[in-house]
């Protein structure tokens, strides 16, 4: 029998494999549970709308909804009345509309009771999953109506939240390991070929719900936020960090000198790249120096930019349609900058 750290590591590995196996079984079960509804949708589009699979893959959403509305001339989709495009989208976005409204009306308390983070709104992907499991998935019945017991009995909601809190504490070590592995597998290739992308930003999970409009489908939101990306980057660039820029310039200068020396040796005699320094070949050092050089250059800010945060913010607002009153005429303030950067965060 193993004792000490080795035994603990083995037990941790076994527990991780058990959790992974349970997650895999649950995912497979969910997949087979969703096959039947998807086949029903496929039959409806093929038989009722006359759409082939290939045509359905390239058709715009607006055109598909228009065909569904027109199909009511020959069949009945709703007993009460004929459905409109708004009715269809509202049914598809039933759960998401409630979450959009709750986040924008600050119904959910998304602040962490941690010193230094009090008052800072946080919405991670894990918390989003928990909201779906505890609130949205239990909120509606089979007819997509709000359940009466959900509204009247707060005790059941409290029990679900406490149960999920305990589950999150138990699986948190494995969840952290999973998220780190997922982040590495998803971004390793991009970071390897484009090291400067380390300093790139993206819209956070909070921003994707905060900036989302009612009945806005995911692909429409994605298009709108993609259009807002260049002006958002321009606004953030209005507030450079002089200290970070100076450090990046120093690192780029030093690392660039070493990289240039290695390139010079390769020009003289490429066999010198096979030489060993502290147990590593010069080729390895060249790769490391090149990566560090690309990252440091991405952190260097331009000195000739014109400071005009109000105009930059107006370009962002044209795409996001989000401009709180507390931001107006204050886009040059540190508070507005910090709040915006929580919506537009670093990827890493």
N, C-alpha and C positions, 0 to 999 in steps of 0.2 A: 504494500500500500504506500502511496505517496503521502508525504507530510509536508507542511509548510507552504511556501508560495506555489510550488508545483501543483499541489492538490487543489489549492484555491483557483489557479488558472484553469485546470481541467474542469472543475465544477462550473466556472464561468462560461467556458466554451460550450459545455453540455447545455447549460441554461439558454445560451444564445441560440444554439441550434434548435432547441425545443420551441422557443419563441418564434424563430424564423419558420419552423415547420407549421406551427399553428397559423401564422400569417399567410403562408403559402396555401394551406388547405382552405382558409377563409376566402382568399382571393379566387381560387378555382371554383369554390361553391358559388361565389357571387357571379362569376363569369357564366356558369351554366344557368343560373337563375335569370340572367338578363338575356339569354339567347332567345327564349320564346317571345318576349315583347319585341325584340329587334326583328325577328322573322315576321311577326305580325305587321310591323311597320313596312318591311320590305314588300310583303304581299299587297298591302294597301297601295303603296306607290306604284307597283307594277300593274295591278289589276284595275284599280279605281282611277288612278291618275295617268296610266299609260306611260310610265317612265321606266326606261331600262336602267340597269345598274350603272352602266358607264355614263349615261346622261345625268343620273342623279348625283354622281361624284363631282361633276363640273358645273352643276346648276347653282345659281345664286339663291340665297335664302328668300329674298323678296319674290322671286319668280315662283319658287315652290309654294310659298304661302298664297300667292295669287291663284295658283292652280287648285289649291285646296278649297279656297273660297268659291271659285267658279264651279267646282265639282258638286256643290250643294244644289245646283239646279237639277241634278239627276238623282241625288240621294240625300238622305237626312243624316247629318252628323250630330245635331243637337235637337232634342225634343221641344225645348222651349222656344227657340228662335234660331235664325241663321247666324252662324259665327262670322265675325269680321276678323281682319288681320290682327287687330288689337286684342281680341279675345284669345286668339291662338298664341300670341306672344305672351300674354299675361298668364296663360296656363303653363306654358313652358317655363316661365321665370317666376313661378309662384313662390318657391322657397327663397330664391335669390332676392326677390323684391323685399321680402321681410327683413333679410339680413342687411341689405342696402339701407333700408329705412332705419333699422335699429342702430347701425353704426353712424349714420349721418345725424340722427337725433340724440346721439350719446346715451342711448338706453342701456347699452352694455358698458360695464365698468372694465375697461381694458388696461388699467394702470397696474403696475406691479408694486406691492407694498414692500419695496426694498429701498434702503437709504441710498440716495443719489439718483434713483429712478422714479421717485414719487411724482405723479402728475404727467409722466411720459407715457403716451398711449402706445401700446405694443400689440401687434396681431401677427403671431407667427403661424406657419402652416399647421403646426400641431394644435394650436388653440383653435384654428379654423375647423379642423377635423372634429375637435371636441364640441364645438358649437353645433355642428351638423348632427352629431350623434345624440347630444343631450337635449337640443332644442328643436331644430328644424325637422329632423326625421321623426320625432314624436309629436309634432305639432299638428299634423294633418291626418285626416282619415283617408279611406280609399277613394273618396270623391273629391279630395283636395280641399276639404273644408276644415276649418280650425276645430279641433276636438274640444268639446265642452269641459271634459275633465282636465285638459291641459290648462285652461283658463282659470278654472275654479279651484283646483287642488295644487297649491304651491308646494305641498309636501313631497309629491312625486318628483317634481323638478329638482327640489333640493336633494332628494335621495340620489337621483341620477348624477347630479353634479358631484356629490361627495364620492359616489362609487367611481366615477371617472377620475377624480382627483387621486384616489388611492391607486387606481390602475396606472395612472401617469407616473406616480412615484415609483411603482414597482418596475415599470418598463423603461424608466428614464435612462439608465445606463446603456441598455441595448438600443434605445432610440437615438441617443447621441452617437453611438458607434455607427448605426445605420445611416444617419444623416451625413456624417463625415465621409463615410464610404460613398454614398450617393453623390455628394458634392464633388468628391475627387474624380469619380468615374465620369461625371457629366462635364466637368470643366478641365480635366487634365490635358486633353488633346488641344483645346483652345489655348490654354496657358502655355503649353509647350511650343506651339507654332506662332502664337501671338502673345508674348509675355506682357506687352503693354496693356493688354486687356484687363490686367489685375486692377488697374485704376478706373475701370469702367463702372458705370452706375446702371441701375435698373429701377423700375417702379416696384416698390415693396408690396407685400400682401395687403397692408393697410391702405395704400394708395389705390390699389385695384378695386377695393370696395368703397373707399371714400370718394373717388372720382367717378364711380359708376353711376349711371342714371337708371331710373326705374324702367323696366322692360328692355334694357339694353343687353343684347346677346353677347356671349364671350368674344366672338370674332369681330363684332363691331367695336367693342371696348379695346381689343388688341390693336385694331387699326388706328383708333383715335389716340391711344397712348404712344404708338409708334410715331405718329405725326408730331406728338408733343415732345419726343425725346430730344431732337436737336435744340429747340429753344430752351428746354429744361437744362441741358448741358451748358448752354450759353449763360443762363442765369446763375448756375452754381459757379461757373468760372469767373463771375463778377467778384467773388470773395476768395481770392487766393490766400494761401498760407505762406507768408514770407519765410518763416523758419523752415517749413517742410521743403519749400523750393530751394533754399540755400543748401540744405542737407542733400537734397537730390542732385543738385549741381556738383557738390563736392564728391559724392559717391560716383557720379557719372564721369567726372574728371579722372579720379584715381583708377576706377575700373577700366575706363577707356584707355588709359595709359598702358595698363597691363595687357589688355586685349590687343592694342596696337603692337606691343613688343612681341607677343606670341605670333601675330600675323607677320611681323617682320622676320622672325625666325623661320616661319614656314616659307617665305619668299626666298630666303637664302638657301635653305635646305629643308625640304618637307620631311625628311627623316628625323629632324629634330623634334617634331611633334610626338614622336614615340618615346622621347626622353621622359624619365620619371622624376618627379619632384614630390617629396614626402609621400611616396608610395602611389602617386597618381600620375597618369600621363598628361602631357600638356594639352592634348585634345580635350580631356575632361575639364581642365581649367578654362579652356577657350569657350566651352559650352556654358559653364557657370558664369563667367564674366559677361558673355553675350546676353544671357538672360537678365542678370542684374542690371546691365547697362540699359536694356530696353525698358525695364520696369522703372528705373530712376529717371529716364528721359520722359516717361509718361507723366511723372509727378512734377516736372518742371513747368511752371506757368509762364505765359508770355508777358513781357513787360509793356507792350505797346497797346494793350486793350483799353478801350474807352469805358469808363465806369458809368453805367447807365442801367441800374437794376430795375427801375420802374418800366422802362421800355422792354427789357428782356422778359419781365414777368407778364406783361401784356401779351407778348407772343405766346407764352405758355398758356395763358387763360383762353386764348382763341381756340385751343385744342382741348383743354381739360374742362373748360366751363366751370372751374372751381376757383373762387376768389372771395374768401371770407372778408367781412367788414373790417376785422382787426388787421388785415394785411394792407388795406387801401392807404396809399400815400406813406406806407411804412416798409416798402420792399427793401430798403437799404438798411433796415435794422437787423441786429443780430438775432432777435427772437424770431422774426419771419424767416430768416435764412435757416435757422436750426429746425424750425417746424417743417419747412419745405424739404430739407435734406433728410428728414425722417420718412418722407414719402418717396424721395428719390435717393436711394441708398447705394453704397458700394456693393458690387456683386460678391466680393470676397468677404 
